Every structure is written in structure tokens, then in C-alpha cells.
Amino acid sequence: MAKGKKKKKNSRQHPNQLNLKIVTSSTCQACKQQCARGLAYLEHMSQPGAIGKGVPCILTKPKA
């Protein structure tokens, strides 16, 4: 018997999920429209020894 082709799983959890860019604290600091998430990330990264991988930026959502 021949095996059937497997469907690729959709990486998005929801069909309406936006693809947001991950930005670092330097980008958040230079942003003209600072959001609450970015300000909280800046506060976290200002602590000595803080390690961060960035936050999703709502201002970088794709234009559809």
C-alpha cells in the first residue's frame, strides 16, 4: 500500500493571528509611539544583569 502525503501543519495558532516583528530595547527606546509593552520591556532591561530576547511590536504588523 502506498502511503498518503502528509499535510503541513499551520504554524499559526489562529487564522487571524498577526505576524509581529520581535524588537529589542534599543528599538523601543527610539520609537516615537511607545506602547505599554515596550515601556515595560525597557524597565525590565534597565535592571543590571537583565537578559532579554525582545518583545513583539504591534507597530510592525504587516499591511493587509
C-alpha positions as CSV (number, residue, x, y, z in Angstrom):
1,M,0.0,0.0,0.0
2,A,1.2,3.5,-0.8
3,K,1.5,6.0,2.0
4,G,-0.5,9.2,1.7
5,K,1.0,12.6,1.7
6,K,1.1,14.4,5.0
7,K,-0.4,17.8,5.3
8,K,1.8,20.6,6.6
9,K,0.7,21.9,10.0
10,N,-0.1,25.6,10.1
11,S,2.4,27.3,12.4
12,R,-0.2,29.9,13.4
13,Q,-2.4,29.0,16.3
14,H,-5.3,31.0,15.0
15,P,-6.2,32.0,11.4
16,N,-6.3,35.7,12.3
17,Q,-3.0,35.8,14.2
18,L,-0.8,38.6,13.1
19,N,2.9,38.2,12.4
20,L,4.6,40.7,14.6
21,K,8.3,41.5,14.4
22,I,10.4,41.0,17.6
23,V,12.2,44.2,18.5
24,T,14.9,44.9,21.1
25,S,15.1,47.5,23.8
26,S,17.1,49.9,21.6
27,T,14.2,49.9,19.1
28,C,11.6,50.5,21.8
29,Q,13.7,53.4,23.2
30,A,13.9,55.1,19.8
31,C,10.2,54.6,18.9
32,K,8.0,57.7,18.6
33,Q,4.9,55.8,19.7
34,Q,6.0,54.0,22.8
35,C,3.5,51.4,23.9
36,A,2.9,49.9,27.3
37,R,4.5,46.6,26.4
38,G,7.6,48.4,25.1
39,L,7.9,50.6,28.2
40,A,7.6,47.6,30.5
41,Y,10.4,45.8,28.5
42,L,12.6,48.9,28.7
43,E,12.1,48.9,32.5
44,H,13.0,45.3,32.7
45,M,16.1,45.7,30.6
46,S,17.3,48.6,32.6
47,Q,18.0,46.3,35.6
48,P,21.6,45.1,35.9
49,G,22.2,41.6,34.5
50,A,18.9,41.5,32.7
51,I,18.7,39.2,29.7
52,G,16.0,39.7,27.1
53,K,15.1,38.4,23.7
54,G,12.9,41.2,22.6
55,V,9.1,41.8,22.5
56,P,6.6,41.6,19.7
57,C,5.9,45.1,18.3
58,I,2.3,45.9,17.4
59,L,3.5,48.8,15.2
60,T,5.3,46.4,12.9
61,K,2.2,44.4,11.8
62,P,2.0,43.7,8.1
63,K,-0.2,45.8,6.0
64,A,-3.1,43.7,4.6
